[in-house]
Amino acid sequence: MVRKIVLGLVAVFVLIQLVPYGRNHANPPVTREPQWNSVETRATFERACGDCHSHATTWPWYSHVAPVSWLVQHDVDEARANFNVSTVVSHDEGHESAEEVLEGKMPPRIYLVAHPEARLSDAEKKAFAIGLDATFGRDRARGEESEGELGEKSGYLD
């Protein structure tokens, strides 16, 4: 009986590999590279966010095996649709992303399980949020260097 259950599960696992979703991991071309406010902001982005929020995704081995590949593909597609630094990013998107980092919503917990290096300390979150806001902030659109909306005036540096 146990043998039949195991064989059935193996058969289902093999069959779901035939589902085409989540296996084409070609990264689209980068159409824009942000002018990062600092080397640290860029490095933190690449470490904690770049796999999902850019066209420079590194696809680990498990992203090619269903059903995990389905989840990974869905998460990357959704992340790129919401905030993608490889395309044009609005000032509001940058500010909203900074707030999500501060609130602990990004990087998501499920990502941190497989990528512990993406975990940010409270100090890193604050510095990164300020960097994101400065990189994509409203003042930068006018060609002025800025701390952004989350800078010293906001109290996030306390």
N, CA, C and O atoms as a GROMACS GRO file, in nm:
protein
  632
    1MET      N    1   0.082  -0.119   0.000
    1MET     CA    2   0.000   0.000   0.000
    1MET      C    3   0.087   0.127   0.000
    1MET      O    4   0.064   0.218  -0.079
    2VAL      N    5   0.187   0.131   0.089
    2VAL     CA    6   0.276   0.246   0.097
    2VAL      C    7   0.354   0.260  -0.034
    2VAL      O    8   0.378   0.370  -0.082
    3ARG      N    9   0.394   0.147  -0.088
    3ARG     CA   10   0.469   0.148  -0.214
    3ARG      C   11   0.386   0.210  -0.326
    3ARG      O   12   0.440   0.287  -0.406
    4LYS      N   13   0.257   0.178  -0.332
    4LYS     CA   14   0.169   0.235  -0.435
    4LYS      C   15   0.154   0.386  -0.417
    4LYS      O   16   0.150   0.460  -0.515
    5ILE      N   17   0.144   0.430  -0.294
    5ILE     CA   18   0.132   0.574  -0.267
    5ILE      C   19   0.259   0.646  -0.311
    5ILE      O   20   0.253   0.751  -0.375
    6VAL      N   21   0.375   0.589  -0.276
    6VAL     CA   22   0.502   0.650  -0.315
    6VAL      C   23   0.516   0.653  -0.467
    6VAL      O   24   0.555   0.756  -0.523
    7LEU      N   25   0.484   0.543  -0.534
    7LEU     CA   26   0.491   0.540  -0.680
    7LEU      C   27   0.394   0.640  -0.742
    7LEU      O   28   0.426   0.704  -0.842
    8GLY      N   29   0.276   0.653  -0.684
    8GLY     CA   30   0.178   0.751  -0.733
    8GLY      C   31   0.230   0.894  -0.719
    8GLY      O   32   0.215   0.975  -0.810
    9LEU      N   33   0.291   0.924  -0.605
    9LEU     CA   34   0.347   1.057  -0.583
    9LEU      C   35   0.462   1.086  -0.680
    9LEU      O   36   0.474   1.197  -0.732
   10VAL      N   37   0.546   0.986  -0.702
   10VAL     CA   38   0.657   1.002  -0.798
   10VAL      C   39   0.601   1.027  -0.938
   10VAL      O   40   0.652   1.112  -1.011
   11ALA      N   41   0.497   0.953  -0.976
   11ALA     CA   42   0.436   0.971  -1.107
   11ALA      C   43   0.377   1.111  -1.122
   11ALA      O   44   0.394   1.175  -1.226
   12VAL      N   45   0.309   1.159  -1.018
   12VAL     CA   46   0.253   1.295  -1.022
   12VAL      C   47   0.365   1.398  -1.034
   12VAL      O   48   0.355   1.492  -1.112
   13PHE      N   49   0.472   1.379  -0.958
   13PHE     CA   50   0.586   1.471  -0.964
   13PHE      C   51   0.645   1.475  -1.104
   13PHE      O   52   0.675   1.583  -1.156
   14VAL      N   53   0.662   1.359  -1.166
   14VAL     CA   54   0.716   1.353  -1.302
   14VAL      C   55   0.620   1.421  -1.400
   14VAL      O   56   0.664   1.496  -1.487
   15LEU      N   57   0.491   1.396  -1.387
   15LEU     CA   58   0.393   1.455  -1.478
   15LEU      C   59   0.386   1.607  -1.466
   15LEU      O   60   0.371   1.676  -1.567
   16ILE      N   61   0.396   1.660  -1.345
   16ILE     CA   62   0.387   1.806  -1.333
   16ILE      C   63   0.510   1.876  -1.392
   16ILE      O   64   0.506   1.996  -1.417
   17GLN      N   65   0.618   1.802  -1.414
   17GLN     CA   66   0.734   1.862  -1.481
   17GLN      C   67   0.701   1.897  -1.626
   17GLN      O   68   0.772   1.978  -1.687
   18LEU      N   69   0.596   1.838  -1.680
   18LEU     CA   70   0.557   1.865  -1.818
   18LEU      C   71   0.478   1.995  -1.834
   18LEU      O   72   0.462   2.045  -1.945
   19VAL      N   73   0.430   2.051  -1.723
   19VAL     CA   74   0.359   2.179  -1.729
   19VAL      C   75   0.461   2.287  -1.765
   19VAL      O   76   0.560   2.303  -1.695
   20PRO      N   77   0.438   2.361  -1.874
   20PRO     CA   78   0.540   2.453  -1.924
   20PRO      C   79   0.560   2.580  -1.842
   20PRO      O   80   0.661   2.648  -1.861
   21TYR      N   81   0.470   2.615  -1.753
   21TYR     CA   82   0.483   2.740  -1.678
   21TYR      C   83   0.599   2.735  -1.580
   21TYR      O   84   0.621   2.634  -1.513
   22GLY      N   85   0.674   2.844  -1.573
   22GLY     CA   86   0.778   2.857  -1.472
   22GLY      C   87   0.912   2.797  -1.509
   22GLY      O   88   0.996   2.778  -1.421
   23ARG      N   89   0.934   2.767  -1.636
   23ARG     CA   90   1.064   2.709  -1.672
   23ARG      C   91   1.142   2.796  -1.770
   23ARG      O   92   1.262   2.775  -1.788
   24ASN      N   93   1.077   2.891  -1.834
   24ASN     CA   94   1.148   2.979  -1.927
   24ASN      C   95   1.202   3.097  -1.848
   24ASN      O   96   1.131   3.194  -1.822
   25HIS      N   97   1.327   3.088  -1.812
   25HIS     CA   98   1.386   3.190  -1.726
   25HIS      C   99   1.482   3.282  -1.801
   25HIS      O  100   1.589   3.315  -1.751
   26ALA      N  101   1.443   3.322  -1.920
   26ALA     CA  102   1.525   3.417  -1.993
   26ALA      C  103   1.498   3.556  -1.936
   26ALA      O  104   1.383   3.601  -1.930
   27ASN      N  105   1.603   3.624  -1.894
   27ASN     CA  106   1.586   3.759  -1.841
   27ASN      C  107   1.570   3.857  -1.957
   27ASN      O  108   1.650   3.855  -2.051
   28PRO      N  109   1.466   3.942  -1.952
   28PRO     CA  110   1.451   4.044  -2.056
   28PRO      C  111   1.570   4.140  -2.053
   28PRO      O  112   1.641   4.147  -1.952
   29PRO      N  113   1.591   4.214  -2.161
   29PRO     CA  114   1.702   4.310  -2.160
   29PRO      C  115   1.677   4.424  -2.061
   29PRO      O  116   1.563   4.464  -2.037
   30VAL      N  117   1.784   4.474  -2.005
   30VAL     CA  118   1.776   4.589  -1.915
   30VAL      C  119   1.762   4.713  -2.002
   30VAL      O  120   1.847   4.741  -2.086
   31THR      N  121   1.654   4.788  -1.981
   31THR     CA  122   1.632   4.910  -2.061
   31THR      C  123   1.673   5.036  -1.986
   31THR      O  124   1.679   5.144  -2.044
   32ARG      N  125   1.701   5.021  -1.858
   32ARG     CA  126   1.739   5.137  -1.777
   32ARG      C  127   1.815   5.088  -1.654
   32ARG      O  128   1.777   4.991  -1.590
   33GLU      N  129   1.922   5.157  -1.623
   33GLU     CA  130   1.997   5.131  -1.499
   33GLU      C  131   1.983   5.256  -1.412
   33GLU      O  132   2.016   5.366  -1.457
   34PRO      N  133   1.933   5.242  -1.290
   34PRO     CA  134   1.916   5.360  -1.205
   34PRO      C  135   2.048   5.429  -1.175
   34PRO      O  136   2.154   5.366  -1.176
   35GLN      N  137   2.041   5.556  -1.149
   35GLN     CA  138   2.157   5.630  -1.100
   35GLN      C  139   2.149   5.623  -0.948
   35GLN      O  140   2.093   5.710  -0.882
   36TRP      N  141   2.207   5.516  -0.893
   36TRP     CA  142   2.199   5.492  -0.749
   36TRP      C  143   2.261   5.608  -0.673
   36TRP      O  144   2.359   5.667  -0.718
   37ASN      N  145   2.204   5.640  -0.559
   37ASN     CA  146   2.257   5.749  -0.478
   37ASN      C  147   2.389   5.711  -0.411
   37ASN      O  148   2.467   5.799  -0.373
   38SER      N  149   2.415   5.579  -0.396
   38SER     CA  150   2.541   5.535  -0.336
   38SER      C  151   2.571   5.391  -0.375
   38SER      O  152   2.483   5.317  -0.419
   39VAL      N  153   2.696   5.355  -0.358
   39VAL     CA  154   2.739   5.217  -0.383
   39VAL      C  155   2.668   5.123  -0.286
   39VAL      O  156   2.633   5.010  -0.322
   40GLU      N  157   2.648   5.168  -0.162
   40GLU     CA  158   2.584   5.086  -0.060
   40GLU      C  159   2.439   5.054  -0.096
   40GLU      O  160   2.393   4.941  -0.078
   41THR      N  161   2.366   5.155  -0.147
   41THR     CA  162   2.226   5.131  -0.185
   41THR      C  163   2.220   5.028  -0.296
   41THR      O  164   2.136   4.937  -0.293
   42ARG      N  165   2.308   5.041  -0.394
   42ARG     CA  166   2.309   4.946  -0.505
   42ARG      C  167   2.344   4.806  -0.455
   42ARG      O  168   2.280   4.708  -0.494
   43ALA      N  169   2.445   4.795  -0.371
   43ALA     CA  170   2.487   4.663  -0.320
   43ALA      C  171   2.377   4.598  -0.238
   43ALA      O  172   2.354   4.478  -0.249
   44THR      N  173   2.309   4.676  -0.155
   44THR     CA  174   2.199   4.621  -0.076
   44THR      C  175   2.085   4.577  -0.166
   44THR      O  176   2.025   4.472  -0.143
   45PHE      N  177   2.056   4.657  -0.269
   45PHE     CA  178   1.951   4.618  -0.364
   45PHE      C  179   1.987   4.485  -0.430
   45PHE      O  180   1.904   4.394  -0.436
   46GLU      N  181   2.109   4.473  -0.479
   46GLU     CA  182   2.150   4.350  -0.548
   46GLU      C  183   2.144   4.230  -0.454
   46GLU      O  184   2.106   4.120  -0.497
   47ARG      N  185   2.179   4.248  -0.328
   47ARG     CA  186   2.180   4.139  -0.230
   47ARG      C  187   2.040   4.098  -0.187
   47ARG      O  188   2.012   3.979  -0.172
   48ALA      N  189   1.951   4.195  -0.166
   48ALA     CA  190   1.822   4.166  -0.105
   48ALA      C  191   1.702   4.173  -0.200
   48ALA      O  192   1.596   4.119  -0.169
   49CYS      N  193   1.718   4.239  -0.315
   49CYS     CA  194   1.601   4.266  -0.399
   49CYS      C  195   1.620   4.231  -0.547
   49CYS      O  196   1.522   4.203  -0.616
   50GLY      N  197   1.743   4.232  -0.594
   50GLY     CA  198   1.770   4.223  -0.736
   50GLY      C  199   1.720   4.099  -0.807
   50GLY      O  200   1.689   4.105  -0.927
   51ASP      N  201   1.711   3.987  -0.737
   51ASP     CA  202   1.664   3.865  -0.803
   51ASP      C  203   1.520   3.875  -0.851
   51ASP      O  204   1.483   3.810  -0.948
   52CYS      N  205   1.440   3.955  -0.785
   52CYS     CA  206   1.299   3.966  -0.822
   52CYS      C  207   1.264   4.099  -0.886
   52CYS      O  208   1.177   4.105  -0.973
   53HIS      N  209   1.329   4.206  -0.845
   53HIS     CA  210   1.290   4.341  -0.888
   53HIS      C  211   1.382   4.399  -0.994
   53HIS      O  212   1.402   4.520  -1.000
   54SER      N  213   1.439   4.312  -1.079
   54SER     CA  214   1.522   4.358  -1.190
   54SER      C  215   1.521   4.251  -1.299
   54SER      O  216   1.461   4.144  -1.283
   55HIS      N  217   1.587   4.282  -1.409
   55HIS     CA  218   1.602   4.184  -1.516
   55HIS      C  219   1.737   4.112  -1.505
   55HIS      O  220   1.784   4.053  -1.602
   56ALA      N  221   1.798   4.117  -1.388
   56ALA     CA  222   1.925   4.049  -1.362
   56ALA      C  223   1.904   3.934  -1.264
   56ALA      O  224   1.988   3.910  -1.177
   57THR      N  225   1.794   3.864  -1.280
   57THR     CA  226   1.759   3.755  -1.189
   57THR      C  227   1.857   3.639  -1.203
   57THR      O  228   1.890   3.597  -1.314
   58THR      N  229   1.902   3.588  -1.090
   58THR     CA  230   1.978   3.464  -1.086
   58THR      C  231   1.878   3.354  -1.054
   58THR      O  232   1.814   3.357  -0.949
   59TRP      N  233   1.865   3.258  -1.144
   59TRP     CA  234   1.765   3.152  -1.129
   59TRP      C  235   1.832   3.030  -1.067
   59TRP      O  236   1.906   2.960  -1.136
   60PRO      N  237   1.807   3.001  -0.939
   60PRO     CA  238   1.869   2.884  -0.874
   60PRO      C  239   1.812   2.753  -0.930
   60PRO      O  240   1.711   2.753  -0.999
   61TRP      N  241   1.878   2.644  -0.899
   61TRP     CA  242   1.839   2.513  -0.954
   61TRP      C  243   1.694   2.482  -0.925
   61TRP      O  244   1.625   2.428  -1.012
   62TYR      N  245   1.644   2.514  -0.805
   62TYR     CA  246   1.508   2.476  -0.768
   62TYR      C  247   1.403   2.555  -0.845
   62TYR      O  248   1.285   2.519  -0.845
   63SER      N  249   1.444   2.664  -0.912
   63SER     CA  250   1.348   2.741  -0.991
   63SER      C  251   1.315   2.672  -1.124
   63SER      O  252   1.235   2.722  -1.202
   64HIS      N  253   1.378   2.559  -1.148
   64HIS     CA  254   1.352   2.481  -1.269
   64HIS      C  255   1.273   2.353  -1.241
   64HIS      O  256   1.249   2.274  -1.332
   65VAL      N  257   1.233   2.333  -1.116
   65VAL     CA  258   1.164   2.210  -1.076
   65VAL      C  259   1.024   2.244  -1.026
   65VAL      O  260   1.007   2.314  -0.926
   66ALA      N  261   0.922   2.194  -1.098
   66ALA     CA  262   0.783   2.215  -1.055
   66ALA      C  263   0.757   2.133  -0.930
   66ALA      O  264   0.815   2.025  -0.914
   67PRO      N  265   0.674   2.179  -0.841
   67PRO     CA  266   0.590   2.298  -0.845
   67PRO      C  267   0.657   2.424  -0.792
   67PRO      O  268   0.598   2.532  -0.797
   68VAL      N  269   0.781   2.413  -0.740
   68VAL     CA  270   0.850   2.531  -0.688
   68VAL      C  271   0.873   2.633  -0.800
   68VAL      O  272   0.864   2.753  -0.776
   69SER      N  273   0.901   2.586  -0.921
   69SER     CA  274   0.923   2.677  -1.033
   69SER      C  275   0.802   2.766  -1.058
   69SER      O  276   0.816   2.882  -1.099
   70TRP      N  277   0.683   2.713  -1.034
   70TRP     CA  278   0.561   2.792  -1.054
   70TRP      C  279   0.557   2.908  -0.956
   70TRP      O  280   0.526   3.021  -0.994
   71LEU      N  281   0.588   2.880  -0.831
   71LEU     CA  282   0.588   2.984  -0.728
   71LEU      C  283   0.695   3.089  -0.757
   71LEU      O  284   0.668   3.209  -0.748
   72VAL      N  285   0.815   3.045  -0.790
   72VAL     CA  286   0.924   3.138  -0.818
   72VAL      C  287   0.889   3.227  -0.937
   72VAL      O  288   0.906   3.348  -0.930
   73GLN      N  289   0.840   3.167  -1.046
   73GLN     CA  290   0.805   3.245  -1.164
   73GLN      C  291   0.696   3.346  -1.133
   73GLN      O  292   0.704   3.462  -1.173
   74HIS      N  293   0.593   3.303  -1.061
   74HIS     CA  294   0.484   3.393  -1.023
   74HIS      C  295   0.536   3.509  -0.939
   74HIS      O  296   0.500   3.624  -0.963
   75ASP      N  297   0.619   3.479  -0.841
   75ASP     CA  298   0.672   3.584  -0.753
   75ASP      C  299   0.759   3.684  -0.829
   75ASP      O  300   0.749   3.804  -0.806
   76VAL      N  301   0.845   3.635  -0.919
   76VAL     CA  302   0.930   3.725  -0.997
   76VAL      C  303   0.845   3.809  -1.092
   76VAL      O  304   0.868   3.930  -1.104
   77ASP      N  305   0.748   3.748  -1.158
   77ASP     CA  306   0.660   3.824  -1.248
   77ASP      C  307   0.587   3.934  -1.172
   77ASP      O  308   0.580   4.048  -1.219
   78GLU      N  309   0.533   3.900  -1.056
   78GLU     CA  310   0.460   3.998  -0.976
   78GLU      C  311   0.553   4.109  -0.925
   78GLU      O  312   0.518   4.226  -0.928
   79ALA      N  313   0.671   4.070  -0.880
   79ALA     CA  314   0.768   4.169  -0.830
   79ALA      C  315   0.809   4.266  -0.940
   79ALA      O  316   0.815   4.387  -0.918
   80ARG      N  317   0.838   4.213  -1.058
   80ARG     CA  318   0.876   4.300  -1.170
   80ARG      C  319   0.762   4.393  -1.211
   80ARG      O  320   0.787   4.507  -1.251
   81ALA      N  321   0.640   4.345  -1.202
   81ALA     CA  322   0.524   4.429  -1.238
   81ALA      C  323   0.507   4.544  -1.138
   81ALA      O  324   0.461   4.651  -1.176
   82ASN      N  325   0.543   4.522  -1.013
   82ASN     CA  326   0.524   4.624  -0.910
   82ASN      C  327   0.640   4.722  -0.898
   82ASN      O  328   0.618   4.841  -0.873
   83PHE      N  329   0.762   4.674  -0.915
   83PHE     CA  330   0.881   4.759  -0.898
   83PHE      C  331   0.997   4.691  -0.967
   83PHE      O  332   1.045   4.587  -0.920
   84ASN      N  333   1.044   4.747  -1.077
   84ASN     CA  334   1.149   4.685  -1.157
   84ASN      C  335   1.251   4.791  -1.195
   84ASN      O  336   1.222   4.878  -1.277
   85VAL      N  337   1.368   4.786  -1.136
   85VAL     CA  338   1.469   4.889  -1.163
   85VAL      C  339   1.531   4.878  -1.301
   85VAL      O  340   1.606   4.966  -1.342
   86SER      N  341   1.502   4.771  -1.374
   86SER     CA  342   1.554   4.755  -1.510
   86SER      C  343   1.468   4.825  -1.614
   86SER      O  344   1.500   4.825  -1.733
   87THR      N  345   1.360   4.885  -1.569
   87THR     CA  346   1.273   4.964  -1.656
   87THR      C  347   1.251   5.099  -1.586
   87THR      O  348   1.313   5.127  -1.484
   88VAL      N  349   1.167   5.180  -1.641
   88VAL     CA  350   1.140   5.310  -1.580
   88VAL      C  351   1.065   5.291  -1.448
   88VAL      O  352   0.965   5.220  -1.443
   89VAL      N  353   1.114   5.355  -1.343
   89VAL     CA  354   1.053   5.347  -1.211
   89VAL      C  355   1.000   5.486  -1.175
   89VAL      O  356   1.072   5.585  -1.185
   90SER      N  357   0.875   5.492  -1.134
   90SER     CA  358   0.819   5.621  -1.093
   90SER      C  359   0.870   5.657  -0.954
   90SER      O  360   0.915   5.571  -0.878
   91HIS      N  361   0.861   5.784  -0.922
   91HIS     CA  362   0.905   5.830  -0.791
   91HIS      C  363   0.822   5.766  -0.681
   91HIS      O  364   0.874   5.729  -0.575
   92ASP      N  365   0.692   5.752  -0.706
   92ASP     CA  366   0.603   5.691  -0.606
   92ASP      C  367   0.639   5.545  -0.582
   92ASP      O  368   0.634   5.499  -0.468
   93GLU      N  369   0.675   5.472  -0.688
   93GLU     CA  370   0.713   5.331  -0.672
   93GLU      C  371   0.837   5.318  -0.584
   93GLU      O  372   0.844   5.229  -0.499
   94GLY      N  373   0.934   5.405  -0.605
   94GLY     CA  374   1.054   5.402  -0.523
   94GLY      C  375   1.024   5.432  -0.378
   94GLY      O  376   1.077   5.366  -0.288
   95HIS      N  377   0.939   5.531  -0.355
   95HIS     CA  378   0.903   5.568  -0.217
   95HIS      C  379   0.823   5.456  -0.150
   95HIS      O  380   0.847   5.422  -0.034
   96GLU      N  381   0.728   5.398  -0.223
   96GLU     CA  382   0.648   5.288  -0.168
   96GLU      C  383   0.736   5.168  -0.136
   96GLU      O  384   0.715   5.101  -0.034
   97SER      N  385   0.833   5.140  -0.221
   97SER     CA  386   0.924   5.028  -0.196
   97SER      C  387   1.007   5.054  -0.071
   97SER      O  388   1.031   4.963   0.008
   98ALA      N  389   1.052   5.177  -0.054
   98ALA     CA  390   1.127   5.212   0.067
   98ALA      C  391   1.042   5.190   0.192
   98ALA      O  392   1.091   5.139   0.292
   99GLU      N  393   0.916   5.229   0.185
   99GLU     CA  394   0.827   5.209   0.300
   99GLU      C  395   0.806   5.060   0.329
   99GLU      O  396   0.800   5.020   0.445
  100GLU      N  397   0.795   4.978   0.224
  100GLU     CA  398   0.777   4.834   0.244
  100GLU      C  399   0.899   4.772   0.310
  100GLU      O  400   0.886   4.681   0.392
  101VAL      N  401   1.017   4.820   0.276
  101VAL     CA  402   1.140   4.772   0.341
  101VAL      C  403   1.136   4.807   0.489
  101VAL      O  404   1.164   4.723   0.575
  102LEU      N  405   1.101   4.932   0.519
  102LEU     CA  406   1.095   4.976   0.659
  102LEU      C  407   0.992   4.898   0.740
  102LEU      O  408   1.014   4.871   0.858
  103GLU      N  409   0.881   4.863   0.677
  103GLU     CA  410   0.774   4.790   0.745
  103GLU      C  411   0.802   4.641   0.757
  103GLU      O  412   0.724   4.568   0.818
  104GLY      N  413   0.913   4.594   0.698
  104GLY     CA  414   0.949   4.453   0.705
  104GLY      C  415   0.876   4.365   0.606
  104GLY      O  416   0.880   4.242   0.617
  105LYS      N  417   0.807   4.426   0.508
  105LYS     CA  418   0.735   4.348   0.408
  105LYS      C  419   0.829   4.297   0.298
  105LYS      O  420   0.798   4.199   0.231
  106MET      N  421   0.942   4.362   0.282
  106MET     CA  422   1.040   4.323   0.182
  106MET      C  423   1.176   4.314   0.250
  106MET      O  424   1.207   4.396   0.337
  107PRO      N  425   1.257   4.217   0.212
  107PRO     CA  426   1.226   4.101   0.130
  107PRO      C  427   1.128   4.009   0.203
  107PRO      O  428   1.126   4.002   0.326
  108PRO      N  429   1.045   3.937   0.125
  108PRO     CA  430   0.946   3.848   0.188
  108PRO      C  431   1.012   3.732   0.262
  108PRO      O  432   1.122   3.688   0.229
  109ARG      N  433   0.943   3.684   0.362
  109ARG     CA  434   0.997   3.574   0.446
  109ARG      C  435   1.030   3.450   0.364
  109ARG      O  436   1.132   3.385   0.387
  110ILE      N  437   0.943   3.417   0.269
  110ILE     CA  438   0.966   3.295   0.190
  110ILE      C  439   1.097   3.306   0.112
  110ILE      O  440   1.165   3.205   0.091
  111TYR      N  441   1.134   3.427   0.068
  111TYR     CA  442   1.260   3.448  -0.002
  111TYR      C  443   1.378   3.431   0.094
  111TYR      O  444   1.481   3.375   0.057
  112LEU      N  445   1.361   3.480   0.215
  112LEU     CA  446   1.469   3.474   0.313
  112LEU      C  447   1.504   3.331   0.355
  112LEU      O  448   1.616   3.305   0.397
  113VAL      N  449   1.408   3.240   0.344
  113VAL     CA  450   1.435   3.100   0.378
  113VAL      C  451   1.546   3.045   0.289
  113VAL      O  452   1.638   2.978   0.338
  114ALA      N  453   1.539   3.073   0.160
  114ALA     CA  454   1.639   3.022   0.066
  114ALA      C  455   1.756   3.117   0.046
  114ALA      O  456   1.859   3.078  -0.008
  115HIS      N  457   1.740   3.243   0.089
  115HIS     CA  458   1.843   3.345   0.068
  115HIS      C  459   1.868   3.423   0.197
  115HIS      O  460   1.833   3.540   0.205
  116PRO      N  461   1.927   3.360   0.298
  116PRO     CA  462   1.948   3.429   0.426
  116PRO      C  463   2.036   3.553   0.413
  116PRO      O  464   2.029   3.643   0.497
  117GLU      N  465   2.119   3.559   0.310
  117GLU     CA  466   2.205   3.676   0.290
  117GLU      C  467   2.124   3.802   0.258
  117GLU      O  468   2.176   3.913   0.267
  118ALA      N  469   1.998   3.785   0.222
  118ALA     CA  470   1.911   3.899   0.190
  118ALA      C  471   1.848   3.961   0.314
  118ALA      O  472   1.785   4.067   0.305
  119ARG      N  473   1.865   3.898   0.429
  119ARG     CA  474   1.807   3.951   0.554
  119ARG      C  475   1.876   4.084   0.587
  119ARG      O  476   1.998   4.095   0.581
  120LEU      N  477   1.795   4.184   0.623
  120LEU     CA  478   1.847   4.316   0.656
  120LEU      C  479   1.824   4.347   0.804
  120LEU      O  480   1.717   4.322   0.858
  121SER      N  481   1.927   4.402   0.867
  121SER     CA  482   1.912   4.449   1.005
  121SER      C  483   1.826   4.576   1.003
  121SER      O  484   1.802   4.632   0.897
  122ASP      N  485   1.782   4.620   1.120
  122ASP     CA  486   1.704   4.743   1.126
  122ASP      C  487   1.782   4.862   1.072
  122ASP      O  488   1.727   4.946   1.002
  123ALA      N  489   1.910   4.868   1.105
  123ALA     CA  490   1.994   4.978   1.056
  123ALA      C  491   2.008   4.972   0.904
  123ALA      O  492   2.003   5.075   0.836
  124GLU      N  493   2.026   4.850   0.849
  124GLU     CA  494   2.035   4.835   0.704
  124GLU      C  495   1.905   4.874   0.637
  124GLU      O  496   1.906   4.937   0.531
  125LYS      N  497   1.792   4.836   0.697
  125LYS     CA  498   1.661   4.874   0.642
  125LYS      C  499   1.647   5.025   0.633
  125LYS      O  500   1.604   5.078   0.530
  126LYS      N  501   1.684   5.094   0.740
  126LYS     CA  502   1.672   5.240   0.742
  126LYS      C  503   1.761   5.304   0.636
  126LYS      O  504   1.716   5.388   0.559
  127ALA      N  505   1.888   5.262   0.632
  127ALA     CA  506   1.981   5.319   0.534
  127ALA      C  507   1.937   5.287   0.392
  127ALA      O  508   1.945   5.373   0.304
  128PHE      N  509   1.891   5.166   0.370
  128PHE     CA  510   1.847   5.125   0.236
  128PHE      C  511   1.722   5.201   0.193
  128PHE      O  512   1.712   5.244   0.079
  129ALA      N  513   1.627   5.216   0.285
  129ALA     CA  514   1.504   5.290   0.252
  129ALA      C  515   1.536   5.434   0.215
  129ALA      O  516   1.480   5.488   0.120
  130ILE      N  517   1.625   5.496   0.289
  130ILE     CA  518   1.666   5.633   0.258
  130ILE      C  519   1.736   5.636   0.122
  130ILE      O  520   1.714   5.728   0.043
  131GLY      N  521   1.819   5.536   0.096
  131GLY     CA  522   1.887   5.528  -0.034
  131GLY      C  523   1.791   5.509  -0.150
  131GLY      O  524   1.806   5.572  -0.254
  132LEU      N  525   1.691   5.422  -0.132
  132LEU     CA  526   1.590   5.403  -0.237
  132LEU      C  527   1.515   5.532  -0.263
  132LEU      O  528   1.494   5.571  -0.378
  133ASP      N  529   1.474   5.596  -0.156
  133ASP     CA  530   1.398   5.720  -0.169
  133ASP      C  531   1.482   5.828  -0.236
  133ASP      O  532   1.430   5.903  -0.319
  134ALA      N  533   1.610   5.836  -0.202
  134ALA     CA  534   1.697   5.934  -0.265
  134ALA      C  535   1.723   5.901  -0.411
  134ALA      O  536   1.730   5.990  -0.496
  135THR      N  537   1.736   5.772  -0.442
  135THR     CA  538   1.760   5.731  -0.580
  135THR      C  539   1.640   5.762  -0.668
  135THR      O  540   1.656   5.811  -0.780
  136PHE      N  541   1.522   5.734  -0.619
  136PHE     CA  542   1.402   5.750  -0.701
  136PHE      C  543   1.316   5.868  -0.656
  136PHE      O  544   1.204   5.885  -0.704
  137GLY      N  545   1.369   5.950  -0.562
  137GLY     CA  546   1.290   6.056  -0.501
  137GLY      C  547   1.252   6.170  -0.593
  137GLY      O  548   1.310   6.188  -0.700
  138ARG      N  549   1.155   6.246  -0.548
  138ARG     CA  550   1.101   6.358  -0.626
  138ARG      C  551   1.205   6.465  -0.655
  138ARG      O  552   1.206   6.521  -0.765
  139ASP      N  553   1.292   6.495  -0.559
  139ASP     CA  554   1.391   6.600  -0.581
  139ASP      C  555   1.491   6.562  -0.689
  139ASP      O  556   1.539   6.648  -0.763
  140ARG      N  557   1.523   6.433  -0.698
  140ARG     CA  558   1.618   6.387  -0.799
  140ARG      C  559   1.562   6.410  -0.939
  140ARG      O  560   1.638   6.433  -1.033
  141ALA      N  561   1.430   6.404  -0.955
  141ALA     CA  562   1.368   6.426  -1.086
  141ALA      C  563   1.395   6.568  -1.135
  141ALA      O  564   1.394   6.592  -1.256
  142ARG      N  565   1.418   6.660  -1.044
  142ARG     CA  566   1.449   6.797  -1.082
  142ARG      C  567   1.599   6.818  -1.100
  142ARG      O  568   1.645   6.930  -1.122
  143GLY      N  569   1.675   6.710  -1.089
  143GLY     CA  570   1.819   6.718  -1.108
  143GLY      C  571   1.896   6.760  -0.984
  143GLY      O  572   2.014   6.793  -0.993
  144GLU      N  573   1.830   6.760  -0.868
  144GLU     CA  574   1.894   6.800  -0.744
  144GLU      C  575   1.929   6.677  -0.662
  144GLU      O  576   1.852   6.581  -0.657
  145GLU      N  577   2.045   6.680  -0.598
  145GLU     CA  578   2.077   6.573  -0.505
  145GLU      C  579   1.986   6.587  -0.385
  145GLU      O  580   1.955   6.699  -0.343
  146SER      N  581   1.942   6.476  -0.330
  146SER     CA  582   1.845   6.482  -0.222
  146SER      C  583   1.861   6.366  -0.127
  146SER      O  584   1.908   6.259  -0.166
  147GLU      N  585   1.823   6.387  -0.003
  147GLU     CA  586   1.811   6.278   0.094
  147GLU      C  587   1.683   6.202   0.066
  147GLU      O  588   1.665   6.091   0.117
  148GLY      N  589   1.593   6.260  -0.014
  148GLY     CA  590   1.464   6.198  -0.040
  148GLY      C  591   1.368   6.222   0.074
  148GLY      O  592   1.403   6.284   0.175
  149GLU      N  593   1.247   6.174   0.059
  149GLU     CA  594   1.142   6.196   0.158
  149GLU      C  595   1.170   6.125   0.290
  149GLU      O  596   1.119   6.167   0.394
  150LEU      N  597   1.250   6.021   0.289
  150LEU     CA  598   1.276   5.944   0.410
  150LEU      C  599   1.406   5.986   0.478
  150LEU      O  600   1.453   5.918   0.569
  151GLY      N  601   1.463   6.097   0.436
  151GLY     CA  602   1.590   6.143   0.489
  151GLY      C  603   1.581   6.190   0.633
  151GLY      O  604   1.486   6.157   0.704
  152GLU      N  605   1.680   6.266   0.675
  152GLU     CA  606   1.692   6.306   0.814
  152GLU      C  607   1.568   6.377   0.867
  152GLU      O  608   1.534   6.361   0.984
  153LYS      N  609   1.499   6.454   0.784
  153LYS     CA  610   1.382   6.527   0.830
  153LYS      C  611   1.270   6.436   0.877
  153LYS      O  612   1.187   6.477   0.958
  154SER      N  613   1.265   6.314   0.828
  154SER     CA  614   1.154   6.224   0.858
  154SER      C  615   1.168   6.153   0.993
  154SER      O  616   1.070   6.100   1.045
  155GLY      N  617   1.287   6.152   1.048
  155GLY     CA  618   1.307   6.083   1.175
  155GLY      C  619   1.344   5.937   1.160
  155GLY      O  620   1.360   5.868   1.260
  156TYR      N  621   1.360   5.887   1.037
  156TYR     CA  622   1.394   5.746   1.017
  156TYR      C  623   1.538   5.716   1.053
  156TYR      O  624   1.576   5.600   1.067
  157LEU      N  625   1.618   5.818   1.069
  157LEU     CA  626   1.758   5.795   1.105
  157LEU      C  627   1.778   5.782   1.255
  157LEU      O  628   1.889   5.752   1.300
  158ASP      N  629   1.674   5.805   1.332
  158ASP     CA  630   1.684   5.798   1.479
  158ASP      C  631   1.713   5.657   1.526
  158ASP      O  632   1.725   5.634   1.647
   0.00000   0.00000   0.00000
